[in-house]
Structures are given as C-alpha cells and as structure tokens.
Amino acid sequence: MNKPTATDIIIFGALGDLSQRKLIPSLYDLEKDHLLPHGSRILCLARQDIDTAQYRQTARENLALHVENDRLDEETLARLLSRIEYLTLDFNTDQHFQALSTNLAKHSTQQRIFYFATAAEFFGTISTKLSENNCITDTCRVVLEKPLGFDRESSSAINDQVGQYFTEQQIYRIDHYLGKETVQNLLALRFANPIFGTQWNQNHISHVEITIAESVGIEGRWSYFDKAGQMRDMVQNHLLQLLALVAMDPPDDLSADCIRDQKVKVLRQLKPISASEQKHAVVCGQYASGNNDVQLLPSYNSEEGAEGTSNTETFVAIRAEIQNWRWAGVPFYLRTGKRMKQKLTQIIIHFKQQPHFIFDPLQHGIASNKLILSLQPNEGVSLQVQTKSPGINNDIQIQPTILDLNFNKEFKDTRTPHAYERLLFEVIKGNQYLFVRRDEIEHAWTWCDNIMQHWSHPEHVLHKYPAGSWGPTESEIIIRNDKRQWFGDQ
Ligand code: BG6
C-alpha cells in the first residue's frame, strides 16, 4: 500500500446530493482525524456559476446538517473549507476543462483523484475531456459512482469508454456497502476463526438469508428510481456484493485482486433462474399507501415527482443458488425493499440441526445455531446457541440464547467510520480491495439481466404491499416452500 501523499481530490457533480450528503461530510471526518494528507486540495466542480466563497458557504450549511453534532467544530471546518476551491464546469465547455487543467498543472506534483459523482452517462465525456486537456497522469485515480449502467451492455459500454483513458488499476468503482464495518468484519470472522472456517459449507449450513430493508421511500429521486427499480438499485450491487463476500472461498491473501478473484467466482457460479422457475424463486412488489407508527405513507405512485402509474418494483425477493461444491443445495434467500417496516440490513447464516436429537422432540424445530451479522441499524455479530432453561423443576428444556457482540457497546471508545469516509481514505491510500472490479459488475449484471428479461411477460406479477410492512406476503412463499420463514420479521 502506498503512503498517502498530498492529493488533489477533484469532485464532478460537487453540488449534487451525494457530494453534499456524503462526500464533503466524509472529507470533513477525515480532516477531523487528520487523515487528509498535508497539502491536499479539494476541487469542487459543478455547472452552477458561483464562486468559491459561495460554494464554501453551501458546504458549511450542509456539513451542519450531515455531520454528527459532537464531531462538528469550527477549527476543523476552517481547515477543511480552506482546502476547497470551486470551479464552474459544464461538460460541453472546453474552456472550463482548460481552466481545470491550468489549475491542476500548478500543482503538478500532487496525486490526483477524479471523483465522478455524476450520472454514469457522463463518465465517458468527462474522461475524454480530461484526456484532451492533459489532466490524466499515469498515477491519477478515478472513482466511479454507481449505478454503472442499466444492464450488462450499457455497463460494459461505460467501462469501455472510461477504460480508454484509465487502466483497471486506476479505476475505483464504488459500492458503499463495502465500506461498512460489518462487511469487513465478515472477512475477519470467516477467515480468522477456525470455528467458522471449518463449518462454512453445505455440510453444516442449511440456508442463508440476506435482507436489506429500507424504511425510506424514494426520497425525491422518483425519476431516477423509476427507470432503475430495486433490482438495479440494490440487488445488482449491494446485495450481490454481500452474497459474494459470504459465499467466496478464502482468498490467498488480502490483496485486492485475490479477494476480487474469489468474489467473481461466486458471481459466475450463481445459477440462472429460468422463466418457469421465477414463479417459485422471484417475487417483485411495489408499495401501496400504508403507515408506520408515526404517519401515513403515500404509495410509490403518489410520491413526490411521480409521473403516471408505474410498474417499477420497489421490492424484490429471490431464492438464489450457487452452483459449486461449497454451496450445493444451500439456498440463499435475498430480499430488499423500500418503505419496509424498519431499516434493517442483516445476514443470517442458518446452521444445520444435529443429526440425532436427544432432547424434547417438540423442541427439535428450534434447535439450530444461527449466526447473525447486523449491518444496520446497529453493527454487530451475534450467535444463537441452545442452552438449558434454568431451574430444577423440568427435564432439560433447551432455549435459544444469544451471544451478542454489539460493536457500539463493545468498542464504545472507538468511533466506527462511515462507509464513504473509509472508501475515500482507501482511494487516497491506493488500495482497491473495497472497490468493485469490472468483471464483478459484469457477472452481476448478467445474472440480474437474465432475471429481469422475463419481467415484461404478461405472467409477471407485481405484488402490492402496504408501505411500512415487510413486503408482499407472496415473498413468504419462496422461503415457505422450503418449510422455512424469514428470520425476525414477525
Ligand atoms: C443506494 C441506493 O446505493 O443505497 C439507495 O441508490 C439506497 O436507493 C441506499 O437507499 C441505501 O444505502 P444505506 O447505506 O442507507 O443502506
């Protein structure tokens, strides 16, 4: 890993939602912890005709909203804002790129990181203009935000365009789930603990559940989301990345390519789901109006910005299978939805039951171990084990007991960094292991495209579910068919 050197971080789309809510606040957090290399600058680029003072003021207002109160202080703010410079940049105006080039040339020894926080359709144009204006150096890096394309074909086209100017070693494709603490802990848990290492296969695991439930709806992004849907927005990237990390074989070491080689193998081995299998393996839903404990919630088609009646899915559940020795016969139940009952991201590894059960036969059903990896709202790991119910009255009655490791409580003196903060820091250090390689994205698209190609058929059904619920009741079928139920949403 390279030692961080003075860096120019050049953000395209610097007035957008992502920049204001995540990138600038993450840079603030790095600044606060003195992790931005000495002499680093932050060049913020957007179309609006404002100056640096106005941009700094906007950034200051948004930092007040998006940084935790106890982290905000004037001294850090001043240090961060003094690094920020704003340049107006319209992608079609050559003089704007020339001005950027002149600015960068004045600091030619700085490491350069271009952060494309714009829609992916502009990535090719920006790359071409950067090249024409001599902004691209052999050592610069480029960060690409998701969603990268609409399907495999468009994703490959974007990768081809960017790939004309940047090598794969220079490209950092963001999936912010890879920056979450528990995701990294998954590597530690799996590969540093022999107790799990030896059990992590079809001999010992009966099934795996991965749930990414969001309580929020579309949050003013209807026109983007309506073209994407939950499959492209959450499954193709975040959910399949979690699945790949759970299912991959041990990498030879922690280098980016060793880890990514193993993830690619899993994505390649995902069993395609044919049209006839979809009825039992895929459920799509869209939220109707409903309520949470606090308020009435509108239907997807009545959200702000909605245009007409849409059939875009806001919920997907899939019974996936991985065709290899480790996972033969072990279903992976995946589900993700917007406007669900609560924000909850968790991975549950269900271990098989004992082959011969010596306790009360009525208790056989409850007697298995579950490893629960929680990503949100709280990060932690817990293991459900069976213990004896205390007391002298009864024969041995067993009861599930939780061995709980809550990161916030256990490591209360250590702050857990935000995903973008960690990812930005890794780009500065030049470490690609938390970023997605081109072939990973493309295999993920292939699997998703194959499922979605059947959705235009008349027999494809979009099930309505009330906002604030656990999704369409039909999503229970894909797990109930295997005589199981989703964990924890009763
Ligand atoms: C983004 C999606 O990638 O992830 C959003 O585009 C989604 O639609 C968000 O809400 C969820 O991220 P998190 O970290 O809040 O689970």
Residues whose N, C-alpha, C, O or C-beta is under 5 A from the ligand:
A	BS01	BG6	D233
